[in-house]
């Protein structure tokens, strides 16, 4: 039996937003079972909320933005990937500002603090989206598919840059592997694109402290790469964050070729429309002693914002 989990205590992160370049602060609170991952815009009147679910995706230009007509929160993918990698099912995320802080450009700062805080089991079984036939979404030479099997992601990228070119990486989802192999991989961009992006109001907070930046021939960051395949590992990180928008863990083998946030979300919508290809499975709770014990572990939620 795998139970839903939340974090054991509140955590606060501060920094700047990658694209807006504005100061950003978020505080993550524990949350009750079956409430999911909810963002709250603390800086807006009436504290509007938006649930992290694919139907609330507002934009996928260079990042994943959630919105529901009342609240909008940008660049959520690295935080959501950390929740996915560590195993957080429910959390309340208070955000001051329009964007999640980019931290060092990876999910490692989120992951390390979540693991340090620890997780708390909740008195409800975790439900899964179980794949039982292949589903594929394709746009030219870009595609994404899922097939039945144990959860893993195989990602292929192909960039016309001498330090990237064609990279492929496979990752079986578990917390230890996520922490070591995927969470530290940083977002990346090309020096020649910076001026154009900033003219569009993007990458205004980008720097060598929070992104890998490549010239025509070299990585400009003084420390270089964390992994030889850091670029494709980061694409897996982005995919995990976007797949968290399914609202429950996916049980299936995922393959992506030349993906993007836009492709990930188009695939998710296509998958969810293929209702004969999957079912939701929640393990039954047979052990009454364990059920009573989990209820006794449930926090009273005093002082935790609703």
N, C-alpha and C positions, 0 to 999 in steps of 0.2 A: 504494500500500500504506500502510495506517495501522497502526502498531504500538501495542501496549499501552504505557501509561506509568505511572510512579510518580514521586514527588517525588525531588529530588536529595539532599536532606539532611533530617534531622529538624527539626520545628518545634514550638514550645510556645506554647499559648494559655492565659491565665488570666482569670478573671472570676467572675461569679456565675451561677447558674441562674435563668432567668426565672420558673419556676413554684415551685420549691422554695425559692429565695432563699438557697441554700447556696453556699459557695465551690466553684468548679469549675476544674479544670486538666486540659488534655488535651495530649498530645504525639503528633504524627503522624510515623510512621516510614515510610521506603520499604519496599516489599514486593515479593516475587517475582511473576512473571507467573502469571495464572490463580488468584490467591489472593483477589481481590476486596477489598472494603472491610470490615475486621474491627475491631470494638470490643472492647477488653479492659478489664475492671473491675480496675484496679490496687489499689483499696482493699479488695478482697474476698479472702478466703482462696482459694488455688489459681488466682487470676487468671482467672476464667471469661470466655469469649469469646462474642460474638454476631455473626453475619454480617449485613451490611446487605442483606437480601433481603426481599421482600414477605411471604414465609411466616413471617418472624420478627416481624411487626408485632404489638405487644402491645396498643397503645391509640392512639386518634386524637383524644382529647379536648383540643382547643386546641393540640395539638402531635403530632408523630409519635414514638412510643415503641417501641423494639425490645426484644424479650425472647424467651428460649427456655427458660424454666423455671429457668435457672441465673443468667444475667446479664440485667440490665435497664438500658437507657440511654435517657434521655428527651431530647426536643427536638433531634433529629438533623438536621432538615430543612435548616437553613441551611448547615451544614457539608457535607452531601451535595450541595446545590445548587452550592456552590463547587467541589467535586470534579467535578461534571458540567460546569459552565461552563468550567473550566480544562482538563479532559480527563484527570483522574487516574482510572485504572482499578483500581489496586491500592494499598492503604495499610493500615498497622496503626495503629489509633488507641487509645492508652492513655488511659484516663479515670480520674481520681480524683474520685469523687463520682457521684451518680445521674443527672446532667444535663450536657449540653454547655453551656459558658458562652455567654451570649446576646450578648456583646460589645456592639455599639451597636444591636442589633436587626436588623441586616442581615447580608448575607454578604460585605460589602466587606472587613472585617479579615482574614477567612480567605482571600479571593481575592487580596488584595494580597500577603500573605506567601507564598502558594503561587507566585505569579508571580515574586516576588523570589527565592525559592529555586530556581526552575526545575524542569523535569521531565526525567526520564531515560527513554529508550526501553528497552523490554524485548524479549527475543527471542521474541516470540509475536505473531501478528496479533490485532488487536482484532476481536471478533465483534459483530454487530449484530442487533437484533430488527427485521426488515423487515416492514412491513405491506403486505398485498396485497388486502385488502378492508375496508370500513368496519365498525367495531365501536363500539357506543354503549351507555352505561349511563345510565339516567334514573330520577330520583325526583321526580315532580311537575314543577315548573318548574326543577329543578336537573338538569343533565346534563353528560356528558363523552363525547367521541367522538374517534376517530382514523381518518384516511383515508390512503390511499397518497399518497406525495409526499415532498418534502424536509422535513427536520425544522424545524418551527416551532410556536409555541404562540400561540393567540388566546384571550384570557381576557376574560370579561364579568362584572362584579359589579354589584349593585344594592342599595344600602343607603338606608334612610330617614333620611339625614342630609344637611343642606344642602351640606356640603363634599365629599360623596362622590357620592350618588345613583347614576346609571348611568355606569360607566366601562368602556371597552373598549380593549385594547391587544394588538398583535401583535408577536411577537418571533421572529426567525430565529436559531437557536442558533449562535453562534460566540463565541470567547473575547473578542474586542474588544467586541462588542455586549453580551455578558453583563457585562463589567467596567463599561461605561459606563451601560447602561440598566437593568440588573436587580439586580446585586449591591448597589448602595447603597440600595435601597428597604427601608425599615424596617417591622417588624411594627407593628400598630396596634391600639388598643383604645379603649373608651369609658369616660369617667370614671364614668358612672352604673352601670357593671357591676363596678367594681373591688371594692367591698365584698363583693358576692356571690361573685365569683371567689375572693377571699382567704378567705372563709368555707369554701370547698370545698378549700382548700389549694393554690390556683392563683394565679399572678401575684404571689407573695410577694417576688420579686426585681425586679419591674417598677418602672421610674422613667422620668423624662423623658430620662435618659441612654441608655436602651436600648429605647425604644418611642415611637411617636407616640401621644399621648393626646388625645382629643377631648372637649370639653364639648358642650353642646347646640348651640353656635354657632361654636366656634373650635377651632383647634389650640393646645394649651397649651404646646407646646415653643417655647422662645424663638426658635430659628432657623427655625421654620415648616417647610414642606415642601421636600424636595429636588427633587421633580418635581411638576407639577400632578396627574399620575396616579400618585403614589407608592403609593396604596392598591392599585390593580390590578396595578401592577408587582410589588409584594410578593407578591401571590397567584400570579403567574407564578413567582417565586422559590420559593415553597412547593411549587408543582406540580413544578418541576424537581427539587427535593430528593426528593419522593415518587416521581417517575418513576425516579430513580436506583436505587430498590429493585427494579426489573426485573432488575438485575444486569448489564445491558449497555445500550449506547446504543440508543435507539429511532429508527428511520427511518420517519417518518410525520408527518402534519399533525395536531396536537392542538388541539381546541377544548373550552373549558370555560365553562359558564354557571352562576354562583352556586355555585361549588365550595367545598370544604373539604377538610381532611385526610381526613376520613371518606369523602367522595365520591371523592377521588383513589384511595384504597386499594380501595374497592369496585370502581371501574372497572378497576384493575390486575388484581384477581383475576378479574373477568369477562373481560378481554382474554386473560389467560393460559389460561383455560378454553376459549377459542375457537381451538383449535389449527389449524384450517383457514384462519384469517385472517392468519397470520404464519408466518415461518420464521426460523431463525437462520442468518446468513450470515457466514462467515469468509473473507476474501480469501486465496487460495492464495499460498504463498511460492515464487516461481519463481527469484528472484535469489539464487544461492548466495553470491556475494560479499557482498551485503547481509546475508544470514543470518549468515555468519561474523562480519561486522563487529558486528552487534547482540549476538552472543554474547560478543564481546570487551568490549563495553560493560557487560555484566551485572556488577553489584557482587558481591563475595564475601559480603556480608551479615554480615561480622564485627561483633559488637557490637549487632546489630539483634535485638530480642527476637523469638522465634518465636511 
